[in-house]
Amino acid sequence: MKDLIKLLNQHKDLALATVNDQGSPKVRIFRIMQLNEQELFFSTAKNKEVYLQLKENPKIEMVSWHDQVSIRVAGTAFFDVSDEMQLKIFEESKILQDIYQSVENPNLTFFRVKMEWVELFDLNSIPPQRKFFDRTDPSAE
């Protein structure tokens, strides 16, 4: 699990896919703001499409590519991030501070993605290495 956290720390920028109201996929880049063994934390604005899409259908998939390693994460988004975590994210993000000036800006919101499964695909070796982590089944690791 520590290897997964280390890799996710190297893969901070992810393409996050949601579904729009016509059922079509929408993909955009998000930066992991914080993470732990179970969850990834992000921020967005309440006036963005992605916010409405996540509220309507919180199931997501993300993918990142760095140093010949891809990481795919599937999970569910929740908008119940603790005040402590929101403040920590805000204080560590110059970009959020520049855009919103305060963690209490009514348009700023934070969400967490509970990882349900993660797939690592490493092209640095022959044959390529593939690892799968089923977060819903602790015995699968």
N, C-alpha and C positions, 0 to 999 in steps of 0.2 A: 504494500500500500504506500509506503514511503517513496518508492520509485515513481508511482503514479503521481503523487503530490509534487515531486521534483519535476517531472515532465510537464505537468500542468502549469507550474511556475515558469517554465520556459516557453510555454504556448499561451501566453496571456491574451493574444488577439485571436478571436474565434469568429467564424461565420456562423451566425445564429439564424436558424430557419423557423418561421412561423407559417401559419396558414391565414390568408386574408378571407374576407367575407364571401368571396366567390369560390372558395375552396382551392385557390392557387397558392403555391408556395411563395414566400417572400424571404429573402436572405439579406442580412446586413452584418457588418462587423461590430462586435462588442468586445470590450476589454474586461477580463476578469479583474475585479477590484479587490476581492478577498476570496479565500478558499479554505476549506477544511476537508477532512476525509469523506464527508458526505455531500457537501454543498459547494456551489460556486455562487458568488455574489456580484451583482451588477447594479448599474443605475441607468435611468432613462427619464424622459420627460412625459408627463401625463398628456401632452398635446400631440404626441407622436403616434403614428399608426401602430407601431410595435406594441405600445402599451395597451391599446384597445384590442389588438389581436391576442396578446397574452391573457388579458382579462376574459376574453371570449373562449379561448382554447389554450390552456396553459401547457399543453404538451409541446415540447421543442426537441430539436436535434441541432447539435453544433459540430463543427469540424475545424481543425487547425492543422497547419503544416509548418514544421520547423526542423531544419537539420536532418532531412530525409526521414522524419517520423511524422505520421499523421495520427491524430487523436480524434475519435468521434465520441461524442457524449450525447446520450438521450436522457431526458428527464422531464420534470414538471416544475413550472415556475410558480412561486408563491410570493405575494406582496406583504408578507408579515415579518419583515426584517426588523430586528430589535433596534431600539433607539441607540443603544451602545454601538452596534455594528454600523448603523447609518453614520453616526458621528465619526467613527474610526475611518470609514471609507472616505467621507468628505474631507477630513483633516489630512489624509494622505494623498489627495488628488488636487493638484494645482488647477487642472482643467475644470473640475466641478466648481472650485472656488471662484475661478474667473467667470464662469457662465452664470452661476446661481447666487453668488455672494454669501449665501447662508444655507445651512442644512435645512432650515425651516422654510425655504422657498416653496410655495404651494404647488408649483409645477414639477418640482423634483421628486422622484420616487425611486425606491430601491426594491430590487427583487432578488430572490435566491432561487437557484435551480437545484433541486434535489436530484442528484445523479442516480439514475436507475440502472444504466449500464454504460460501460466505457470500453472502447476498442482501440488498442494501440497497434499500429502497423509500422514496423521499423525496416526500412530499406537499406540500412547500413551493413547488413550481413547477407550472406548467401547461404541458404535461401533466406528470404525476408522472414522476420519474426513477427508473429501475430499473437497478441495477448487479449483476452477478453475478461472483463470484470463485470459480473452481474451484481449490482449493488442491492438488488432486492433479495438476493440469496447469499448471506454471509459465508456459507460453506463453500461457495463457488470460487473463492480466492485461494 
